[in-house]
Amino acid sequence: MKMKKYTANTMPEAMKLIRKELGEEAVILNSKVVYSKGFLGLFKKKSIEVLAGMDTIENPVSTIEKPIFQHVQEDTSSVVIKKELEDLKQMVKSIGRPQLNRTYPDELEALIHHLKDQELAEELITSISDELFVHMKKNEDYISIEEQRKMAKDYLLSRLEALPFGGISYTKKYMNVLGPTGVGKTTTIAKMAARAVLEEKKKVGFITTDTYRIAAIEQLKTYAGLLQAPIEIVYNENDLQQAMHKFEALDVVFIDTAGRNYKEGKFVEDLQKLIDLKENTETFLVLSSTSKQKDMEVIIEQFKDFPIEKFIFTKVDETNSIGSIINLMVKYKKGLAYYTDGQEVPEDIVEASLDELLNLFLKGIRYERSS
């Protein structure tokens, strides 16, 4: 077996060298963290030392290799060895995937820990950490938590700044609010409508297609009564057209769609047949920040044919991690209109801004430099 020792700043860097010199069939025999003196001998630097090898014998059960596998029967040894080599081969191939087990300076541990706790995507954590590490290496200096936070914020700004932020634009009449059951969609609509009335002095109305839940209809009727706003319940496209005709004199009309299990495509198709407002509509998708990201992704995929520009995230006050908000915005190229942080109407809703979202995300990082 041909063996060689490699030293690199991170395991992925070492793996790239191994692949380049030894090829895809290379195997990792041993790895360890080593330290070397940094600038003026003051700052210790971590690096990874990896021992890798490649079998240069074409026949994996040759007489040279047989003593290592004496416990394997002659007629099965070839199969066992091939399986082991294939497993190790897959390990080498995996270096292209996002890695969070890289070795970073101790000063970055608090930030990285915070990003993980916030459930930020691995790809984003790795990119931020690498950028900070390169900065430290280039400047040969300690970097404060305040500087780390700023650099992390700047990186996320670069990934999100092209997306739309902020609430209702008031350039369109119909606010089409989508979302599955249980996310607080109806209460969120009431908060949006109350702000339109109280802050913007708009004449508003409500249309609900949620004929499956009596409680939702009664809840929206209560809010409509408090705002002295008309409400129409629609069961089909003809009802919708009539309601729109009745509301011609209003400034803004909020459409509360049925809260159904949108993991089932049929419900989405039914909604598409009913709601087809095109040019004069802003469409929002409401998601709960307490939901699993994978579940939210399923919902988003089901609504891919709707012209959704912005998300609304509810229940931010009920979770300790909001990284999924950023992850979904980056992945689906959607902006953020509002997030809600309580049940009070209209108080507990925040019109989103990129700066405030990132401040909230990076809030609470603590680090004390060890002596």
Contacts in CASP RR format, 6 or more apart in sequence:
PFRMAT RR
TARGET T0000
AUTHOR 0000-0000-0000
METHOD contacts of the structure
MODEL  1
MKMKKYTANTMPEAMKLIRKELGEEAVILNSKVVYSKGFLGLFKKKSIEV
LAGMDTIENPVSTIEKPIFQHVQEDTSSVVIKKELEDLKQMVKSIGRPQL
NRTYPDELEALIHHLKDQELAEELITSISDELFVHMKKNEDYISIEEQRK
MAKDYLLSRLEALPFGGISYTKKYMNVLGPTGVGKTTTIAKMAARAVLEE
KKKVGFITTDTYRIAAIEQLKTYAGLLQAPIEIVYNENDLQQAMHKFEAL
DVVFIDTAGRNYKEGKFVEDLQKLIDLKENTETFLVLSSTSKQKDMEVII
EQFKDFPIEKFIFTKVDETNSIGSIINLMVKYKKGLAYYTDGQEVPEDIV
EASLDELLNLFLKGIRYERSS
1 53 0 8 1.000
1 54 0 8 1.000
1 55 0 8 1.000
1 56 0 8 1.000
1 57 0 8 1.000
2 22 0 8 1.000
2 53 0 8 1.000
2 54 0 8 1.000
2 56 0 8 1.000
3 29 0 8 1.000
3 51 0 8 1.000
3 52 0 8 1.000
3 53 0 8 1.000
4 21 0 8 1.000
4 22 0 8 1.000
4 51 0 8 1.000
4 52 0 8 1.000
4 53 0 8 1.000
5 49 0 8 1.000
5 50 0 8 1.000
5 51 0 8 1.000
5 52 0 8 1.000
6 14 0 8 1.000
6 17 0 8 1.000
6 18 0 8 1.000
6 49 0 8 1.000
6 50 0 8 1.000
6 51 0 8 1.000
6 52 0 8 1.000
7 14 0 8 1.000
7 34 0 8 1.000
7 47 0 8 1.000
7 48 0 8 1.000
7 49 0 8 1.000
7 50 0 8 1.000
8 14 0 8 1.000
8 17 0 8 1.000
8 47 0 8 1.000
8 48 0 8 1.000
8 50 0 8 1.000
9 47 0 8 1.000
9 48 0 8 1.000
9 103 0 8 1.000
9 133 0 8 1.000
9 137 0 8 1.000
10 48 0 8 1.000
10 99 0 8 1.000
10 102 0 8 1.000
10 103 0 8 1.000
11 31 0 8 1.000
11 48 0 8 1.000
11 50 0 8 1.000
11 95 0 8 1.000
11 99 0 8 1.000
11 101 0 8 1.000
11 102 0 8 1.000
11 103 0 8 1.000
12 95 0 8 1.000
12 96 0 8 1.000
12 99 0 8 1.000
12 102 0 8 1.000
13 48 0 8 1.000
14 31 0 8 1.000
14 48 0 8 1.000
14 50 0 8 1.000
15 50 0 8 1.000
15 92 0 8 1.000
15 95 0 8 1.000
16 95 0 8 1.000
18 26 0 8 1.000
18 28 0 8 1.000
18 50 0 8 1.000
18 52 0 8 1.000
18 92 0 8 1.000
19 26 0 8 1.000
19 92 0 8 1.000
19 95 0 8 1.000
22 52 0 8 1.000
22 53 0 8 1.000
22 54 0 8 1.000
23 54 0 8 1.000
23 92 0 8 1.000
24 89 0 8 1.000
24 92 0 8 1.000
24 93 0 8 1.000
25 54 0 8 1.000
25 55 0 8 1.000
25 85 0 8 1.000
25 89 0 8 1.000
26 52 0 8 1.000
26 53 0 8 1.000
26 54 0 8 1.000
26 88 0 8 1.000
26 92 0 8 1.000
27 52 0 8 1.000
27 53 0 8 1.000
27 54 0 8 1.000
27 55 0 8 1.000
27 85 0 8 1.000
27 88 0 8 1.000
27 89 0 8 1.000
27 91 0 8 1.000
27 92 0 8 1.000
28 50 0 8 1.000
28 51 0 8 1.000
28 52 0 8 1.000
28 88 0 8 1.000
28 91 0 8 1.000
28 92 0 8 1.000
29 51 0 8 1.000
29 52 0 8 1.000
29 53 0 8 1.000
30 50 0 8 1.000
30 51 0 8 1.000
31 48 0 8 1.000
31 49 0 8 1.000
31 50 0 8 1.000
31 51 0 8 1.000
32 48 0 8 1.000
32 49 0 8 1.000
33 46 0 8 1.000
33 47 0 8 1.000
33 48 0 8 1.000
33 49 0 8 1.000
33 103 0 8 1.000
34 46 0 8 1.000
34 47 0 8 1.000
34 48 0 8 1.000
34 49 0 8 1.000
35 44 0 8 1.000
35 45 0 8 1.000
35 46 0 8 1.000
35 47 0 8 1.000
36 44 0 8 1.000
36 45 0 8 1.000
36 47 0 8 1.000
37 43 0 8 1.000
37 44 0 8 1.000
37 45 0 8 1.000
38 44 0 8 1.000
38 45 0 8 1.000
38 140 0 8 1.000
39 140 0 8 1.000
39 141 0 8 1.000
43 140 0 8 1.000
43 142 0 8 1.000
45 105 0 8 1.000
46 103 0 8 1.000
46 104 0 8 1.000
46 105 0 8 1.000
47 103 0 8 1.000
48 103 0 8 1.000
55 65 0 8 1.000
55 85 0 8 1.000
57 64 0 8 1.000
57 65 0 8 1.000
60 77 0 8 1.000
60 78 0 8 1.000
60 81 0 8 1.000
60 82 0 8 1.000
60 85 0 8 1.000
61 69 0 8 1.000
61 74 0 8 1.000
61 77 0 8 1.000
61 78 0 8 1.000
61 81 0 8 1.000
65 81 0 8 1.000
66 77 0 8 1.000
69 77 0 8 1.000
69 80 0 8 1.000
69 81 0 8 1.000
72 80 0 8 1.000
72 81 0 8 1.000
98 121 0 8 1.000
98 122 0 8 1.000
98 123 0 8 1.000
98 125 0 8 1.000
98 126 0 8 1.000
99 122 0 8 1.000
99 126 0 8 1.000
100 116 0 8 1.000
100 122 0 8 1.000
100 125 0 8 1.000
100 126 0 8 1.000
102 126 0 8 1.000
102 129 0 8 1.000
102 130 0 8 1.000
104 112 0 8 1.000
104 129 0 8 1.000
104 132 0 8 1.000
104 133 0 8 1.000
105 133 0 8 1.000
105 136 0 8 1.000
106 370 0 8 1.000
107 136 0 8 1.000
107 142 0 8 1.000
107 143 0 8 1.000
107 148 0 8 1.000
107 367 0 8 1.000
107 369 0 8 1.000
108 129 0 8 1.000
108 132 0 8 1.000
108 133 0 8 1.000
108 136 0 8 1.000
108 143 0 8 1.000
108 148 0 8 1.000
109 367 0 8 1.000
110 145 0 8 1.000
110 365 0 8 1.000
110 366 0 8 1.000
110 367 0 8 1.000
111 128 0 8 1.000
111 129 0 8 1.000
111 132 0 8 1.000
111 145 0 8 1.000
111 148 0 8 1.000
111 149 0 8 1.000
111 152 0 8 1.000
111 365 0 8 1.000
111 367 0 8 1.000
112 125 0 8 1.000
112 129 0 8 1.000
114 362 0 8 1.000
114 364 0 8 1.000
114 365 0 8 1.000
115 124 0 8 1.000
115 125 0 8 1.000
115 128 0 8 1.000
115 152 0 8 1.000
116 125 0 8 1.000
117 320 0 8 1.000
117 321 0 8 1.000
118 321 0 8 1.000
118 322 0 8 1.000
118 323 0 8 1.000
118 361 0 8 1.000
119 293 0 8 1.000
119 321 0 8 1.000
119 323 0 8 1.000
119 324 0 8 1.000
119 327 0 8 1.000
120 323 0 8 1.000
120 326 0 8 1.000
120 327 0 8 1.000
121 323 0 8 1.000
121 326 0 8 1.000
121 327 0 8 1.000
121 330 0 8 1.000
121 331 0 8 1.000
124 155 0 8 1.000
124 156 0 8 1.000
124 159 0 8 1.000
124 326 0 8 1.000
124 327 0 8 1.000
124 330 0 8 1.000
127 155 0 8 1.000
128 151 0 8 1.000
128 152 0 8 1.000
128 155 0 8 1.000
128 156 0 8 1.000
131 151 0 8 1.000
131 155 0 8 1.000
132 143 0 8 1.000
132 148 0 8 1.000
132 151 0 8 1.000
132 152 0 8 1.000
135 143 0 8 1.000
135 151 0 8 1.000
136 142 0 8 1.000
136 143 0 8 1.000
142 369 0 8 1.000
145 365 0 8 1.000
145 366 0 8 1.000
145 367 0 8 1.000
148 365 0 8 1.000
149 362 0 8 1.000
149 365 0 8 1.000
152 362 0 8 1.000
153 358 0 8 1.000
153 359 0 8 1.000
153 362 0 8 1.000
156 326 0 8 1.000
156 358 0 8 1.000
156 361 0 8 1.000
157 354 0 8 1.000
157 358 0 8 1.000
159 330 0 8 1.000
160 326 0 8 1.000
160 329 0 8 1.000
160 330 0 8 1.000
160 354 0 8 1.000
160 358 0 8 1.000
161 354 0 8 1.000
163 329 0 8 1.000
163 333 0 8 1.000
163 334 0 8 1.000
163 335 0 8 1.000
163 336 0 8 1.000
163 354 0 8 1.000
164 309 0 8 1.000
164 310 0 8 1.000
164 335 0 8 1.000
165 310 0 8 1.000
165 335 0 8 1.000
165 336 0 8 1.000
165 337 0 8 1.000
165 352 0 8 1.000
165 353 0 8 1.000
165 354 0 8 1.000
165 357 0 8 1.000
166 310 0 8 1.000
166 336 0 8 1.000
166 337 0 8 1.000
166 338 0 8 1.000
166 351 0 8 1.000
166 352 0 8 1.000
166 353 0 8 1.000
167 192 0 8 1.000
167 310 0 8 1.000
167 337 0 8 1.000
167 338 0 8 1.000
167 351 0 8 1.000
167 352 0 8 1.000
168 175 0 8 1.000
168 192 0 8 1.000
168 196 0 8 1.000
168 252 0 8 1.000
168 282 0 8 1.000
168 337 0 8 1.000
169 282 0 8 1.000
170 196 0 8 1.000
170 200 0 8 1.000
170 202 0 8 1.000
170 251 0 8 1.000
170 252 0 8 1.000
172 279 0 8 1.000
172 280 0 8 1.000
172 281 0 8 1.000
172 282 0 8 1.000
173 250 0 8 1.000
173 251 0 8 1.000
173 252 0 8 1.000
173 253 0 8 1.000
173 280 0 8 1.000
173 281 0 8 1.000
174 244 0 8 1.000
174 252 0 8 1.000
174 253 0 8 1.000
174 255 0 8 1.000
174 277 0 8 1.000
174 280 0 8 1.000
174 281 0 8 1.000
174 282 0 8 1.000
175 189 0 8 1.000
175 192 0 8 1.000
175 252 0 8 1.000
175 253 0 8 1.000
175 254 0 8 1.000
175 255 0 8 1.000
175 281 0 8 1.000
175 282 0 8 1.000
175 284 0 8 1.000
176 255 0 8 1.000
176 257 0 8 1.000
176 275 0 8 1.000
176 277 0 8 1.000
176 281 0 8 1.000
176 282 0 8 1.000
176 283 0 8 1.000
176 284 0 8 1.000
177 185 0 8 1.000
177 188 0 8 1.000
177 189 0 8 1.000
177 192 0 8 1.000
177 254 0 8 1.000
177 255 0 8 1.000
177 256 0 8 1.000
177 257 0 8 1.000
177 283 0 8 1.000
177 284 0 8 1.000
177 286 0 8 1.000
177 312 0 8 1.000
178 185 0 8 1.000
178 257 0 8 1.000
178 271 0 8 1.000
178 283 0 8 1.000
178 284 0 8 1.000
178 285 0 8 1.000
178 286 0 8 1.000
178 303 0 8 1.000
178 306 0 8 1.000
178 308 0 8 1.000
179 185 0 8 1.000
179 257 0 8 1.000
179 259 0 8 1.000
179 262 0 8 1.000
179 285 0 8 1.000
179 286 0 8 1.000
179 287 0 8 1.000
179 299 0 8 1.000
179 303 0 8 1.000
180 259 0 8 1.000
180 260 0 8 1.000
180 261 0 8 1.000
180 262 0 8 1.000
180 299 0 8 1.000
181 213 0 8 1.000
181 259 0 8 1.000
181 260 0 8 1.000
181 261 0 8 1.000
182 259 0 8 1.000
182 288 0 8 1.000
183 286 0 8 1.000
183 287 0 8 1.000
183 288 0 8 1.000
183 291 0 8 1.000
183 314 0 8 1.000
183 315 0 8 1.000
184 286 0 8 1.000
184 288 0 8 1.000
184 314 0 8 1.000
184 315 0 8 1.000
184 340 0 8 1.000
185 256 0 8 1.000
185 257 0 8 1.000
185 259 0 8 1.000
185 286 0 8 1.000
185 314 0 8 1.000
186 210 0 8 1.000
186 216 0 8 1.000
186 219 0 8 1.000
186 220 0 8 1.000
186 223 0 8 1.000
186 256 0 8 1.000
187 219 0 8 1.000
187 314 0 8 1.000
187 340 0 8 1.000
187 343 0 8 1.000
187 345 0 8 1.000
188 286 0 8 1.000
188 312 0 8 1.000
188 314 0 8 1.000
188 338 0 8 1.000
188 340 0 8 1.000
188 349 0 8 1.000
189 206 0 8 1.000
189 220 0 8 1.000
189 223 0 8 1.000
189 254 0 8 1.000
189 256 0 8 1.000
190 219 0 8 1.000
190 220 0 8 1.000
190 223 0 8 1.000
190 345 0 8 1.000
190 346 0 8 1.000
191 338 0 8 1.000
191 340 0 8 1.000
191 345 0 8 1.000
191 346 0 8 1.000
191 348 0 8 1.000
191 349 0 8 1.000
192 254 0 8 1.000
192 338 0 8 1.000
192 349 0 8 1.000
193 204 0 8 1.000
193 205 0 8 1.000
193 206 0 8 1.000
193 223 0 8 1.000
193 227 0 8 1.000
193 229 0 8 1.000
193 252 0 8 1.000
193 254 0 8 1.000
194 223 0 8 1.000
194 227 0 8 1.000
194 345 0 8 1.000
194 346 0 8 1.000
195 346 0 8 1.000
195 349 0 8 1.000
196 202 0 8 1.000
196 204 0 8 1.000
196 251 0 8 1.000
196 252 0 8 1.000
197 204 0 8 1.000
197 227 0 8 1.000
197 229 0 8 1.000
198 346 0 8 1.000
202 251 0 8 1.000
202 252 0 8 1.000
203 229 0 8 1.000
203 249 0 8 1.000
203 250 0 8 1.000
203 251 0 8 1.000
203 252 0 8 1.000
204 227 0 8 1.000
204 229 0 8 1.000
204 250 0 8 1.000
204 251 0 8 1.000
204 252 0 8 1.000
204 253 0 8 1.000
204 254 0 8 1.000
205 224 0 8 1.000
205 229 0 8 1.000
205 230 0 8 1.000
205 231 0 8 1.000
205 247 0 8 1.000
205 250 0 8 1.000
205 252 0 8 1.000
205 253 0 8 1.000
205 254 0 8 1.000
206 220 0 8 1.000
206 223 0 8 1.000
206 224 0 8 1.000
206 229 0 8 1.000
206 230 0 8 1.000
206 231 0 8 1.000
206 232 0 8 1.000
206 253 0 8 1.000
206 254 0 8 1.000
206 255 0 8 1.000
206 256 0 8 1.000
207 231 0 8 1.000
207 232 0 8 1.000
207 233 0 8 1.000
207 234 0 8 1.000
207 240 0 8 1.000
207 243 0 8 1.000
207 244 0 8 1.000
207 247 0 8 1.000
207 253 0 8 1.000
207 254 0 8 1.000
207 255 0 8 1.000
207 256 0 8 1.000
208 216 0 8 1.000
208 217 0 8 1.000
208 220 0 8 1.000
208 231 0 8 1.000
208 232 0 8 1.000
208 233 0 8 1.000
208 234 0 8 1.000
208 255 0 8 1.000
208 256 0 8 1.000
209 234 0 8 1.000
209 235 0 8 1.000
209 240 0 8 1.000
209 255 0 8 1.000
209 256 0 8 1.000
209 257 0 8 1.000
209 258 0 8 1.000
209 271 0 8 1.000
209 274 0 8 1.000
209 275 0 8 1.000
210 216 0 8 1.000
210 217 0 8 1.000
210 220 0 8 1.000
210 256 0 8 1.000
210 257 0 8 1.000
210 258 0 8 1.000
210 259 0 8 1.000
211 217 0 8 1.000
211 233 0 8 1.000
211 234 0 8 1.000
211 235 0 8 1.000
211 258 0 8 1.000
212 258 0 8 1.000
212 259 0 8 1.000
212 260 0 8 1.000
213 258 0 8 1.000
213 259 0 8 1.000
216 256 0 8 1.000
216 259 0 8 1.000
217 233 0 8 1.000
220 231 0 8 1.000
220 256 0 8 1.000
221 231 0 8 1.000
223 345 0 8 1.000
224 230 0 8 1.000
224 231 0 8 1.000
230 246 0 8 1.000
230 247 0 8 1.000
230 250 0 8 1.000
232 239 0 8 1.000
232 242 0 8 1.000
232 243 0 8 1.000
232 246 0 8 1.000
232 247 0 8 1.000
233 239 0 8 1.000
234 240 0 8 1.000
234 242 0 8 1.000
234 243 0 8 1.000
234 274 0 8 1.000
236 274 0 8 1.000
237 273 0 8 1.000
237 274 0 8 1.000
237 276 0 8 1.000
240 274 0 8 1.000
240 275 0 8 1.000
244 253 0 8 1.000
247 253 0 8 1.000
255 275 0 8 1.000
255 277 0 8 1.000
257 271 0 8 1.000
257 275 0 8 1.000
258 267 0 8 1.000
258 271 0 8 1.000
260 267 0 8 1.000
261 267 0 8 1.000
262 268 0 8 1.000
262 299 0 8 1.000
262 302 0 8 1.000
262 303 0 8 1.000
263 298 0 8 1.000
263 299 0 8 1.000
263 302 0 8 1.000
265 302 0 8 1.000
268 302 0 8 1.000
268 303 0 8 1.000
268 305 0 8 1.000
272 305 0 8 1.000
272 306 0 8 1.000
281 307 0 8 1.000
282 309 0 8 1.000
283 306 0 8 1.000
283 307 0 8 1.000
283 308 0 8 1.000
283 309 0 8 1.000
284 308 0 8 1.000
284 309 0 8 1.000
284 310 0 8 1.000
284 311 0 8 1.000
284 312 0 8 1.000
284 337 0 8 1.000
285 299 0 8 1.000
285 300 0 8 1.000
285 303 0 8 1.000
285 306 0 8 1.000
285 308 0 8 1.000
285 310 0 8 1.000
285 311 0 8 1.000
285 312 0 8 1.000
285 334 0 8 1.000
286 311 0 8 1.000
286 312 0 8 1.000
286 313 0 8 1.000
286 314 0 8 1.000
287 296 0 8 1.000
287 299 0 8 1.000
287 300 0 8 1.000
287 311 0 8 1.000
287 312 0 8 1.000
287 313 0 8 1.000
287 314 0 8 1.000
287 328 0 8 1.000
288 296 0 8 1.000
288 313 0 8 1.000
288 314 0 8 1.000
288 315 0 8 1.000
289 313 0 8 1.000
289 314 0 8 1.000
289 315 0 8 1.000
289 316 0 8 1.000
289 318 0 8 1.000
289 319 0 8 1.000
289 322 0 8 1.000
289 324 0 8 1.000
289 325 0 8 1.000
289 339 0 8 1.000
290 315 0 8 1.000
290 318 0 8 1.000
290 319 0 8 1.000
293 324 0 8 1.000
293 327 0 8 1.000
293 328 0 8 1.000
296 324 0 8 1.000
296 328 0 8 1.000
297 328 0 8 1.000
297 331 0 8 1.000
300 328 0 8 1.000
300 332 0 8 1.000
300 334 0 8 1.000
308 334 0 8 1.000
309 334 0 8 1.000
309 335 0 8 1.000
310 334 0 8 1.000
310 335 0 8 1.000
310 336 0 8 1.000
310 337 0 8 1.000
311 325 0 8 1.000
311 328 0 8 1.000
311 329 0 8 1.000
311 334 0 8 1.000
311 335 0 8 1.000
311 336 0 8 1.000
311 337 0 8 1.000
312 336 0 8 1.000
312 337 0 8 1.000
312 338 0 8 1.000
312 339 0 8 1.000
312 340 0 8 1.000
313 322 0 8 1.000
313 325 0 8 1.000
313 336 0 8 1.000
313 338 0 8 1.000
313 339 0 8 1.000
313 340 0 8 1.000
314 339 0 8 1.000
314 340 0 8 1.000
315 340 0 8 1.000
315 342 0 8 1.000
316 322 0 8 1.000
316 339 0 8 1.000
316 340 0 8 1.000
316 341 0 8 1.000
317 341 0 8 1.000
317 342 0 8 1.000
317 348 0 8 1.000
322 360 0 8 1.000
322 361 0 8 1.000
323 361 0 8 1.000
325 336 0 8 1.000
325 339 0 8 1.000
325 357 0 8 1.000
325 361 0 8 1.000
326 357 0 8 1.000
326 361 0 8 1.000
328 334 0 8 1.000
329 335 0 8 1.000
329 336 0 8 1.000
335 352 0 8 1.000
336 352 0 8 1.000
336 357 0 8 1.000
337 351 0 8 1.000
337 352 0 8 1.000
338 349 0 8 1.000
338 350 0 8 1.000
338 351 0 8 1.000
338 352 0 8 1.000
339 349 0 8 1.000
339 350 0 8 1.000
339 352 0 8 1.000
339 357 0 8 1.000
340 348 0 8 1.000
340 349 0 8 1.000
340 350 0 8 1.000
341 348 0 8 1.000
341 349 0 8 1.000
341 350 0 8 1.000
342 348 0 8 1.000
350 356 0 8 1.000
END
